[in-house]
Amino acid sequence: MLFSKACSSLMVSLPSCSSSRVRGQSLWPTLRKHWLGRPFVYGIDALLVRPIRTLYGASQLLGSGRLFCNITSVASSLQIELVPCLQDNYAYILHDADTGTVGVVDPSEAEPVINFLQRKNQNLNYILNTHHHFDHTGGNLELKSRYGAKVIGAKKDKERIPGIDIALSDGDTWMFAGHQVTVMSTPGHTKGHVSFYFPECGAVFTGDTLFSLSCGKLFEGTPDQMQASLEKLMSLPEETKIYCGHEYTQSNSKFALSIEPQNEALKEYAAQVASLRSKKLPTIPTTLKREKMCNPFLRTSSQEIRANLNISQNASDAQALGVIRRAKDNF
């Protein structure tokens, strides 16, 4: 709770979504699409509005005493705000600026989410759960009762997701205020774990399947299942932003360095992580590109890792992952 109370929130700007997507209600769509003055307006935006907003965000960070700053993007209608919960959990507020639609991913407790929504004078429409563990669903019922929000989760886990209304399966597509959401089955940590991928905006919510510099413990799954899940996530574009369920990055970096100490990209990232955490700033989101370069669970073919953990060169990636996971559990 100290982590939750000490921290405010962090809004992370997403890249622009596809212009072909219909987002909310707008006047004169044809005029918006073809108006020749749009480049001029966008030029003014780039030269004047964005720098002003950047300076405003910096002034808020320096002047308000908050640990996290709010940064608003004028390039996308979908905004993501990080809300610390419990000791090291992250819930994520999704806000579509065009329609006012609001969702939350993995609310481990209700109070920090309610406090955030009250500050923003927002309602809550949807609750998205990556898996059934209480530190990802603990706020479901209170939030659903208070706001009438619909709960979305995996069909495989519908008996274990509190208050579930919409049960989805691997490959299903769901729409959040006009933003496409693809459901990806990513078991390993739990049997019914899913990740939510927003392809048009380059973001994926991975819960406890993929962390920065690690993966989830294999409570219900096998190394083969986790390997398949990670390979599925690795197939996404490298620029994809990864929003995971916990702030574990600094401790994960220590283990990663212990088994791949010559990885220069990892050493550089570990130093960045240490700097951020010393200022009580989040290390999330990370990117898939960075994780491919640094995360040992995405680097099961690394000769250095295999040598340091005595993994046979003939072992499969799943077998190597199992060895790395056991080493991490005992680290």
Steps between C-alpha positions, in 0.01 A plus 500: 500500500792735565601466134143574394461805719843639427451491126251692294471390138687498173333566168684347210433628150435239235586534134231624266244239409405426142317787337261250345359415842174668601548648847197639677266757354630775274347775290555518125719187468549559128617853567742374763636242261552721198540853637814644344575710806573200718878502435511863611314420822725201569801721438378752757436212737853365461665842533291651778256274678718197565797697641262689729348178625843350553608802706175484693562136583850581618376786716243273657768244580730756656242716669232266624715264703350200325721204424339445162404761245203510265582533131219552254530401136319701236589237240278218626159475660608198709689581818647262756558597861693291746347460848717335768317250720596285800879482539619456142195446276399724213145553381455690175226753425397511133331823394369577153501879477255508211220305668588525868501121528710376792633155583742355752735206455565270799370703796650317797312731735221749454608800710787633286287464186203677662724781624644544153159507332371752753794732435433477128119513541473185289267200497619142449356299213718188479725282713751281314665209681804314366456215751318401814755563775367723776774760455356560152126464570463611863327824405257349249183466704523833682571687177225315315250577776597867519517579127306225326812411302511186286768244585695343213715190538597164358230248421728228638506684833137616514439303821792673670463862381281688753196663338590404143250620236687453171700177455746501210726240340833501322482700178175674586476868414324743731452873450583758764343828386598426141847369589552140395608265779631154412485231767815287515503179701829507695492213753790394717460712811139379516305273266256770392734799475439740210668814372314794345660641185405840354654466151410843367664668796792264553430393858460163669395427858682184602397460864735247658609322181773741391674746732785730421805270524302196613187288460242381748546204732359175366224450755263303275685462171807337356820634343365395160183705552692805620744472211212487252338802667821702490556409137150623422578832668838518326321483166354848560672808352819588686372851574210356703480645850467238774287575805550228759342436838784579741796727563762225517754636254783592735505166680464325165803688368720359774417144404533572128847648551605199707445263207591729208754750641657578162175626346575869438138591424395338826765685701389831352134427567569386857670833567197687362270291715704568813487872428123498452434301814729722707261780408198277571402514134351205309694293251181407314418504214790322344522403133516165330822602324669573831379175654632296208840655563500468880240258639657157568165325449491634145866407452491127565741439209768727651828310514608697807182420692518132408863476602445675835204276587649180356222466245580260220539653157262229381226601745188654352402859575222373728745280691737795534216719623418241767858509626509881497168516684619263773821701536296820531271342762806411709691824441 
